[in-house]
Amino acid sequence: MASMTDRAAGQDPRRLSRCVCNTLRMVTRAVTQLYDDALRPSGLRATQFSILATVAGNDEANLKQLEDALVIDQTTLTRSLTLLERDGLVERAPHPDGRIKPMRLTAKGRRALEIARPLWAQAQQKVLREIGTKAWADAQRWLTHLLHVAVEKRRLGGGRRRARPSRALSS
């Protein structure tokens, strides 16, 4: 049975959009939902898991390091970190330069990550069983190239720019 999103998009869920951006967003939403479902017993979502795992992998990480590692915009990252801090999973670490705000896991954050890691591994194995490790390795090479192209084009383009609404939308 097609989901409401599939019906709203007016397309067969097995058929992807010709638009690279739309296709990648569709795929990432679906895969994120699969990981969110797997991680539910830990109380973490896939996005939170990624942030916690990145912080844990570095003992602590500042906003710029997390932005670069996760390729996430500062607003979204700050919002996520605020929620993780509110829930007692991360805390600010002292730094001599007050402008740098490193974050580190709390004991509660380390426990949540310990619970989540095997759940994440199960989701990972489920996906890899379906698509195959060779196919994933090929896709990962392609996606890594696409990521580098997109990041480099954006960097050379001067970063974020506000688009003006088209006349069709502003009428």
Accessible surface in RSA format (square Angstrom, percent):
REM  Atomic radii and reference values for relative SASA: ProtOr
REM  Chains: A
REM  Algorithm: Lee & Richards
REM  Probe-radius: 1.40
REM  Slices: 20
REM RES _ NUM      All-atoms   Total-Side   Main-Chain    Non-polar    All polar
REM                ABS   REL    ABS   REL    ABS   REL    ABS   REL    ABS   REL
RES MET A   1   235.02 121.7 144.54  95.7  90.48 215.4 123.70 105.2 111.32 147.5
RES ALA A   2    35.89  33.0  23.60  36.4  12.28  27.9  25.61  36.1  10.28  27.2
RES SER A   3    57.74  48.8  46.38  61.9  11.35  26.1  51.49 109.6   6.25   8.8
RES MET A   4   148.53  76.9 143.02  94.7   5.51  13.1 102.73  87.3  45.80  60.7
RES THR A   5    93.70  66.6  88.52  89.7   5.18  12.3  57.07  76.7  36.63  55.4
RES ASP A   6    32.75  22.9  31.44  31.3   1.32   3.1   1.52   3.6  31.24  31.2
RES ARG A   7   140.54  59.0 118.46  60.4  22.09  52.6  69.34  94.8  71.20  43.2
RES ALA A   8    88.62  81.5  45.30  69.9  43.32  98.5  58.45  82.3  30.16  79.9
RES ALA A   9    63.42  58.3  27.37  42.2  36.05  82.0  40.29  56.7  23.13  61.3
RES GLY A  10    66.69  82.2   0.00   N/A  66.69  82.2  33.86  92.9  32.82  73.5
RES GLN A  11    49.26  27.5  33.14  24.2  16.12  38.4  15.64  33.3  33.62  25.5
RES ASP A  12    56.61  39.7  44.37  44.2  12.24  28.9  26.91  63.3  29.71  29.6
RES PRO A  13    68.12  49.6  47.00  42.8  21.12  76.8  49.41  40.8  18.71 116.3
RES ARG A  14   206.10  86.5 171.08  87.2  35.02  83.4  87.08 119.0 119.02  72.1
RES ARG A  15   160.57  67.4 156.95  80.0   3.62   8.6  58.73  80.3 101.84  61.7
RES LEU A  16    87.94  49.0  71.51  51.2  16.43  41.3  71.51  50.2  16.43  44.2
RES SER A  17    29.39  24.8  13.10  17.5  16.29  37.5  10.15  21.6  19.24  27.0
RES ARG A  18   235.16  98.7 199.97 101.9  35.19  83.8  86.46 118.2 148.70  90.1
RES CYS A  19    66.02  49.9  54.72  61.0  11.30  26.5  31.95  80.9  34.07  36.7
RES VAL A  20    89.43  58.8  81.88  74.1   7.54  18.2  86.17  74.9   3.25   8.8
RES CYS A  21    77.13  58.3  70.76  78.9   6.37  15.0  31.37  79.5  45.76  49.3
RES ASN A  22    61.15  42.2  58.92  56.9   2.24   5.4  14.42  34.7  46.73  45.2
RES THR A  23    21.72  15.4  21.72  22.0   0.00   0.0  21.57  29.0   0.15   0.2
RES LEU A  24    53.04  29.5  52.87  37.8   0.17   0.4  53.04  37.2   0.00   0.0
RES ARG A  25   140.27  58.9 139.01  70.9   1.26   3.0  30.20  41.3 110.06  66.7
RES MET A  26    41.88  21.7  35.27  23.3   6.60  15.7  34.51  29.3   7.37   9.8
RES VAL A  27    62.58  41.2  59.04  53.4   3.54   8.5  62.58  54.4   0.00   0.0
RES THR A  28    75.89  54.0  73.54  74.6   2.34   5.6  63.81  85.7  12.07  18.3
RES ARG A  29   104.67  43.9 100.03  51.0   4.64  11.1  65.45  89.4  39.22  23.8
RES ALA A  30    59.12  54.4  49.80  76.9   9.32  21.2  52.39  73.8   6.73  17.8
RES VAL A  31    60.93  40.1  59.84  54.2   1.09   2.6  60.93  52.9   0.00   0.0
RES THR A  32    48.78  34.7  46.30  46.9   2.47   5.9  25.19  33.8  23.58  35.7
RES GLN A  33   109.54  61.3 108.95  79.6   0.60   1.4  35.82  76.2  73.73  55.9
RES LEU A  34    55.79  31.1  48.15  34.4   7.64  19.2  53.27  37.4   2.52   6.8
RES TYR A  35    23.81  11.1  23.81  13.5   0.00   0.0  16.94  12.7   6.87   8.5
RES ASP A  36    11.87   8.3   9.65   9.6   2.22   5.3   6.49  15.3   5.38   5.4
RES ASP A  37    82.48  57.8  70.98  70.7  11.50  27.2  23.38  55.0  59.10  58.9
RES ALA A  38    29.16  26.8  14.00  21.6  15.16  34.5  26.45  37.3   2.71   7.2
RES LEU A  39     0.25   0.1   0.25   0.2   0.00   0.0   0.25   0.2   0.00   0.0
RES ARG A  40   153.08  64.3 141.19  72.0  11.90  28.3  68.88  94.1  84.20  51.0
RES PRO A  41   103.09  75.1  62.81  57.3  40.28 146.4  75.35  62.2  27.74 172.4
RES SER A  42    16.29  13.8   0.00   0.0  16.29  37.5   0.49   1.0  15.80  22.1
RES GLY A  43    63.83  78.7   0.00   N/A  63.83  78.7  36.88 101.2  26.95  60.3
RES LEU A  44     6.66   3.7   3.54   2.5   3.12   7.8   3.75   2.6   2.91   7.8
RES ARG A  45   143.68  60.3 143.57  73.2   0.11   0.3  46.91  64.1  96.77  58.7
RES ALA A  46    17.48  16.1  16.36  25.2   1.12   2.6  17.02  24.0   0.46   1.2
RES THR A  47    78.06  55.5  73.33  74.3   4.73  11.3  64.70  86.9  13.36  20.2
RES GLN A  48    30.80  17.2  30.76  22.5   0.04   0.1   6.51  13.8  24.30  18.4
RES PHE A  49    17.72   8.9  17.72  11.0   0.00   0.0  17.72  10.7   0.00   0.0
RES SER A  50    47.58  40.2  42.52  56.8   5.06  11.7  18.94  40.3  28.64  40.1
RES ILE A  51     2.35   1.3   2.35   1.8   0.00   0.0   2.35   1.7   0.00   0.0
RES LEU A  52     0.00   0.0   0.00   0.0   0.00   0.0   0.00   0.0   0.00   0.0
RES ALA A  53    27.96  25.7  21.44  33.1   6.52  14.8  21.72  30.6   6.24  16.5
RES THR A  54    27.72  19.7  19.32  19.6   8.40  20.0  15.46  20.8  12.26  18.5
RES VAL A  55     0.00   0.0   0.00   0.0   0.00   0.0   0.00   0.0   0.00   0.0
RES ALA A  56    31.06  28.6  12.17  18.8  18.89  43.0  16.55  23.3  14.50  38.4
RES GLY A  57    64.35  79.4   0.00   N/A  64.35  79.4  32.85  90.1  31.50  70.5
RES ASN A  58    83.67  57.7  62.01  59.9  21.67  52.2  19.37  46.6  64.30  62.2
RES ASP A  59   122.66  85.9 107.38 106.9  15.27  36.1  32.30  76.0  90.36  90.1
RES GLU A  60    65.41  37.6  59.78  45.2   5.63  13.4  21.25  41.1  44.16  36.1
RES ALA A  61     1.17   1.1   0.61   0.9   0.57   1.3   1.17   1.7   0.00   0.0
RES ASN A  62    28.25  19.5  27.96  27.0   0.29   0.7   4.26  10.3  23.98  23.2
RES LEU A  63    33.09  18.4  32.52  23.3   0.57   1.4  32.52  22.8   0.57   1.5
RES LYS A  64   127.71  62.3 125.45  77.0   2.25   5.4  91.90  82.7  35.81  38.1
RES GLN A  65    96.96  54.2  89.61  65.5   7.35  17.5  34.81  74.1  62.15  47.1
RES LEU A  66     0.05   0.0   0.05   0.0   0.00   0.0   0.05   0.0   0.00   0.0
RES GLU A  67    35.88  20.6  32.70  24.7   3.18   7.6   3.43   6.6  32.45  26.5
RES ASP A  68    85.76  60.1  64.67  64.4  21.10  49.9  32.86  77.3  52.90  52.8
RES ALA A  69    65.15  59.9  26.43  40.8  38.73  88.1  38.46  54.2  26.69  70.7
RES LEU A  70    48.33  26.9  24.88  17.8  23.45  59.0  28.49  20.0  19.84  53.4
RES VAL A  71    84.84  55.8  59.12  53.5  25.71  62.0  63.78  55.4  21.05  57.1
RES ILE A  72    40.46  23.0  28.69  21.4  11.77  28.4  33.98  24.5   6.48  17.6
RES ASP A  73    67.53  47.3  53.45  53.2  14.08  33.3  35.09  82.6  32.44  32.4
RES GLN A  74    93.09  52.1  91.33  66.8   1.76   4.2  15.30  32.6  77.79  59.0
RES THR A  75    81.94  58.3  75.21  76.2   6.73  16.0  55.17  74.1  26.77  40.5
RES THR A  76    44.88  31.9  44.86  45.5   0.02   0.1  30.47  40.9  14.40  21.8
RES LEU A  77     0.00   0.0   0.00   0.0   0.00   0.0   0.00   0.0   0.00   0.0
RES THR A  78    58.55  41.6  58.12  58.9   0.43   1.0  55.78  74.9   2.77   4.2
RES ARG A  79   136.79  57.4 130.45  66.5   6.34  15.1  62.47  85.4  74.32  45.0
RES SER A  80    21.32  18.0  18.49  24.7   2.82   6.5   4.32   9.2  17.00  23.8
RES LEU A  81     7.62   4.2   7.61   5.4   0.01   0.0   7.62   5.4   0.00   0.0
RES THR A  82    74.26  52.8  72.29  73.3   1.97   4.7  58.65  78.8  15.62  23.6
RES LEU A  83    70.67  39.4  70.67  50.6   0.00   0.0  70.67  49.6   0.00   0.0
RES LEU A  84     0.01   0.0   0.01   0.0   0.00   0.0   0.01   0.0   0.00   0.0
RES GLU A  85    59.18  34.0  48.63  36.8  10.55  25.1  21.53  41.6  37.66  30.7
RES ARG A  86   169.13  71.0 131.55  67.1  37.57  89.5  76.55 104.6  92.58  56.1
RES ASP A  87    50.43  35.3  42.31  42.1   8.13  19.2  18.51  43.6  31.93  31.8
RES GLY A  88    27.87  34.4   0.00   N/A  27.87  34.4  25.92  71.1   1.95   4.4
RES LEU A  89    12.86   7.2  12.86   9.2   0.00   0.0  12.86   9.0   0.00   0.0
RES VAL A  90     2.22   1.5   0.00   0.0   2.22   5.4   0.00   0.0   2.22   6.0
RES GLU A  91    67.78  38.9  67.78  51.3   0.00   0.0  18.55  35.9  49.24  40.2
RES ARG A  92   120.40  50.6 104.42  53.2  15.98  38.0  46.70  63.8  73.70  44.7
RES ALA A  93     7.12   6.5   0.69   1.1   6.43  14.6   1.28   1.8   5.84  15.5
RES PRO A  94   112.69  82.1  86.46  78.8  26.23  95.3  98.59  81.4  14.10  87.6
RES HIS A  95    71.16  38.9  48.50  33.7  22.66  58.0  26.74  27.6  44.42  51.7
RES PRO A  96   139.24 101.5  93.99  85.7  45.25 164.5 108.99  90.0  30.25 188.0
RES ASP A  97    42.79  30.0  35.76  35.6   7.03  16.6  23.31  54.9  19.47  19.4
RES GLY A  98    65.58  80.9   0.00   N/A  65.58  80.9  41.77 114.6  23.80  53.3
RES ARG A  99   200.57  84.2 178.06  90.8  22.51  53.6  85.25 116.5 115.32  69.9
RES ILE A 100    62.67  35.7  53.82  40.1   8.85  21.3  57.71  41.6   4.96  13.5
RES LYS A 101    89.89  43.9  84.55  51.9   5.34  12.7  54.94  49.4  34.96  37.2
RES PRO A 102     5.18   3.8   5.18   4.7   0.00   0.0   5.18   4.3   0.00   0.0
RES MET A 103     2.10   1.1   2.10   1.4   0.00   0.0   0.77   0.7   1.33   1.8
RES ARG A 104    87.17  36.6  87.17  44.4   0.00   0.0  22.11  30.2  65.06  39.4
RES LEU A 105    11.71   6.5   6.24   4.5   5.47  13.7   6.24   4.4   5.47  14.7
RES THR A 106    24.18  17.2  20.40  20.7   3.78   9.0  24.18  32.5   0.00   0.0
RES ALA A 107    52.52  48.3  45.82  70.7   6.70  15.2  46.66  65.7   5.86  15.5
RES LYS A 108   105.62  51.5 103.40  63.4   2.23   5.3  63.19  56.9  42.43  45.2
RES GLY A 109     0.00   0.0   0.00   N/A   0.00   0.0   0.00   0.0   0.00   0.0
RES ARG A 110   121.45  51.0 119.65  61.0   1.80   4.3  51.33  70.2  70.12  42.5
RES ARG A 111   135.09  56.7 134.41  68.5   0.69   1.6  62.57  85.5  72.52  44.0
RES ALA A 112    12.44  11.4   9.32  14.4   3.13   7.1  12.02  16.9   0.42   1.1
RES LEU A 113     2.51   1.4   2.51   1.8   0.00   0.0   2.51   1.8   0.00   0.0
RES GLU A 114   115.21  66.1 101.56  76.8  13.65  32.5  39.71  76.8  75.50  61.6
RES ILE A 115    97.37  55.4  89.81  66.9   7.56  18.2  95.50  68.8   1.87   5.1
RES ALA A 116     0.00   0.0   0.00   0.0   0.00   0.0   0.00   0.0   0.00   0.0
RES ARG A 117   109.79  46.1 107.99  55.0   1.80   4.3  44.86  61.3  64.93  39.3
RES PRO A 118    71.98  52.5  65.64  59.8   6.33  23.0  71.13  58.7   0.85   5.3
RES LEU A 119    31.72  17.7  31.67  22.7   0.06   0.1  31.71  22.3   0.01   0.0
RES TRP A 120    89.15  35.8  89.15  43.2   0.00   0.0  75.06  40.0  14.09  22.9
RES ALA A 121    41.21  37.9  40.28  62.2   0.94   2.1  41.21  58.0   0.00   0.0
RES GLN A 122   117.10  65.5 108.96  79.6   8.14  19.4  43.33  92.2  73.77  55.9
RES ALA A 123     3.00   2.8   0.06   0.1   2.94   6.7   2.86   4.0   0.15   0.4
RES GLN A 124    42.39  23.7  42.37  31.0   0.02   0.1   6.90  14.7  35.50  26.9
RES GLN A 125    92.68  51.8  92.68  67.7   0.00   0.0  29.78  63.4  62.90  47.7
RES LYS A 126   109.34  53.3 109.05  66.9   0.30   0.7  59.16  53.3  50.18  53.5
RES VAL A 127    32.18  21.2  30.14  27.3   2.04   4.9  32.18  28.0   0.00   0.0
RES LEU A 128    25.52  14.2  23.34  16.7   2.19   5.5  23.64  16.6   1.89   5.1
RES ARG A 129   175.34  73.6 140.94  71.8  34.40  81.9  75.31 102.9 100.03  60.6
RES GLU A 130   144.10  82.7 111.67  84.5  32.44  77.2  33.20  64.2 110.90  90.5
RES ILE A 131    81.11  46.2  61.30  45.7  19.81  47.8  68.23  49.1  12.89  35.0
RES GLY A 132    28.97  35.7   0.00   N/A  28.97  35.7  28.51  78.2   0.46   1.0
RES THR A 133    96.53  68.7  88.77  90.0   7.76  18.5  58.13  78.1  38.40  58.1
RES LYS A 134   144.45  70.5 138.46  85.0   5.99  14.3 119.90 107.9  24.55  26.2
RES ALA A 135    48.47  44.6  39.52  61.0   8.95  20.4  43.58  61.4   4.89  12.9
RES TRP A 136    78.68  31.6  78.68  38.1   0.00   0.0  72.67  38.7   6.01   9.7
RES ALA A 137    36.92  33.9  33.99  52.4   2.93   6.7  36.11  50.8   0.81   2.2
RES ASP A 138    55.16  38.6  50.07  49.8   5.09  12.0  27.76  65.3  27.41  27.3
RES ALA A 139    36.73  33.8  30.34  46.8   6.40  14.6  36.29  51.1   0.45   1.2
RES GLN A 140    88.21  49.3  88.18  64.4   0.04   0.1  19.28  41.0  68.93  52.3
RES ARG A 141   146.62  61.6 136.75  69.7   9.87  23.5  77.86 106.4  68.76  41.7
RES TRP A 142   137.88  55.3 131.30  63.6   6.58  15.5 108.34  57.8  29.54  47.9
RES LEU A 143    60.56  33.7  57.27  41.0   3.29   8.3  57.34  40.3   3.21   8.6
RES THR A 144    61.95  44.1  59.02  59.8   2.92   7.0  42.90  57.6  19.05  28.8
RES HIS A 145   118.02  64.5 114.07  79.3   3.95  10.1  75.14  77.4  42.88  49.9
RES LEU A 146    44.84  25.0  44.74  32.0   0.10   0.2  44.84  31.5   0.00   0.0
RES LEU A 147    76.64  42.7  72.12  51.6   4.52  11.4  76.28  53.6   0.36   1.0
RES HIS A 148   113.55  62.1 110.47  76.8   3.08   7.9  76.81  79.2  36.75  42.8
RES VAL A 149    58.92  38.8  54.26  49.1   4.66  11.2  58.84  51.1   0.08   0.2
RES ALA A 150    54.32  49.9  44.31  68.4  10.02  22.8  50.41  71.0   3.91  10.4
RES VAL A 151    69.99  46.1  65.94  59.7   4.05   9.8  69.16  60.1   0.83   2.2
RES GLU A 152    71.70  41.2  71.32  54.0   0.38   0.9  36.74  71.1  34.96  28.5
RES LYS A 153   142.35  69.4 133.53  81.9   8.83  21.0  79.10  71.2  63.25  67.4
RES ARG A 154   130.83  54.9 121.56  62.0   9.28  22.1  56.54  77.3  74.29  45.0
RES ARG A 155   150.92  63.4 130.07  66.3  20.85  49.6  70.48  96.3  80.44  48.7
RES LEU A 156   119.50  66.5  87.06  62.3  32.44  81.5  89.99  63.2  29.51  79.4
RES GLY A 157    28.84  35.6   0.00   N/A  28.84  35.6  27.53  75.6   1.31   2.9
RES GLY A 158    62.88  77.5   0.00   N/A  62.88  77.5  35.70  98.0  27.18  60.9
RES GLY A 159    29.62  36.5   0.00   N/A  29.62  36.5  18.93  51.9  10.69  23.9
RES ARG A 160   170.58  71.6 140.28  71.5  30.30  72.2  63.13  86.3 107.46  65.1
RES ARG A 161   184.27  77.4 154.70  78.9  29.57  70.4  66.19  90.5 118.07  71.6
RES ARG A 162   233.52  98.0 203.44 103.7  30.08  71.6  80.88 110.5 152.63  92.5
RES ALA A 163    96.60  88.8  63.33  97.7  33.28  75.7  72.25 101.7  24.35  64.5
RES ARG A 164   218.68  91.8 196.20 100.0  22.48  53.5  70.15  95.9 148.54  90.0
RES PRO A 165   100.08  72.9  76.28  69.5  23.80  86.5  84.90  70.1  15.18  94.4
RES SER A 166    56.90  48.1  45.65  60.9  11.24  25.9  50.40 107.3   6.50   9.1
RES ARG A 167   211.05  88.6 206.47 105.3   4.58  10.9  79.61 108.8 131.44  79.7
RES ALA A 168    90.04  82.8  58.45  90.2  31.59  71.9  68.87  97.0  21.16  56.1
RES LEU A 169   146.49  81.6 117.41  84.0  29.08  73.1 119.86  84.2  26.64  71.7
RES SER A 170    80.25  67.8  41.86  55.9  38.39  88.4  36.19  77.1  44.06  61.7
RES SER A 171   128.93 108.9  59.47  79.4  69.46 160.0  72.78 155.0  56.15  78.7
END  Absolute sums over single chains surface
CHAIN  1 A    12791.5      10654.2       2137.4       7296.5       5495.0
END  Absolute sums over all chains
TOTAL         12791.5      10654.2       2137.4       7296.5       5495.0
